[in-house]
Amino acid sequence: MEKCDLSVVIISPDRGGLLAQSLSHLEQQSFPAARFEIVVVCYGPTANSRIQVQRFSEGSPVRTKWLWHHGENGVAARNLGLREASGRYVLFLDDDLVAAPALVREHVLEHQNGATPIAVAGVVKRHPQLPVHRLHRLFFSGERLREDRGAALGYLDWNIANLSLPRQLLLDSGGFDEALCYPHFDGADLGWRLKPENVQLIENPRASGYVWNPVTFASERNRHYARGYALNGLVERTRSVEVLRRYPVVRSSLRHGLDALAIRFYLQACERQEEDLRLFTSIYRRVFLFDLCSGYADRRRQRLPRLPVPEQTGQ
């Protein structure tokens, strides 16, 4: 058996349809199949994707293993994948991404060409075949653009959706902090903790992953609220003003109250029409920013996370 250069670790809240697409594209990599492996870690109350992954493994030239973390902690599931991986490098990939054919090769080559241990950030793009009017998770990030795009990447740029590191470096650092609970900003937290090690983050635009599936307005509201809730934990941990410069989520009580009134009208407008980016670009941005800020404020006030936003009917 050839050495394993890289382990692709995918954590998934048991979303079989997304996993099938992700796995099929990893099978078509230009990098030799015998020199990388796939580790799928599902988490949550069910384990429905096991048979699907096992069938893929039986017919694929890429070594594939399926693991199940019983619990809702996606960060703990990521650590399980890290421990069970056997590659020299570990690539963390979101379960809703499809990999470009050169993805694995570009991550491995970037590490092999580095004189010191580095982290490699691939890029995440909207798939060109995704209809332009459909809502997708790259539509809104809540970030301010970095003022100097030529500046060195910092810990806030550690996007775990398409990120690779030397496996031993991760293990020695203790892996991801499971106290975070939510798999949002766990990459940024890791980048912050590795700052004393001077681990440089290198972006490789040729290591591409594509978001191909549309999402619902309600699910994106939930996701941005959870991101805001997790963001407050990152602020508390780092005590860094950089976080709030990048994510302008602090609002006065008056501003938040006025925004809440406006959001009611925005939601009524959205309910009357099908979800369509061409019609509601500005409204979607305002609503998602409000949800991001609401999650941040609830965590800051030590409130329990709110219940999920109900799915809108008729859409």
Secondary structure, DSSP 4 states (H G I P E B T S, - for coil): -----EEEEEEESS-HHHHHHHHHHHTT-SS-GGGEEEEEEEESS--TTHHHHHHHHHH-SSEEEEEEE-SS-HHHHHHHHHHH--SSEEEEE-TTEEE-TTHHHHHHHHHHH-SS-EEEEEEEEE-TTS-TTS--TTS---PPPPS-TTSPP-GGG--TTEEEEEHHHHHHTTSS-GGG-SSSSHHHHHHHHTGGGTPEEEEEEEEEEEE-S---HHHHHHHHHHHHHHHHHHHHHH--HHHHHHS-----HHHHHHHHHHHHHHHHHHHTS---HHHHHHHHHHHHHHHHHHHHHHHHTTPPPPPPPPPPTT-
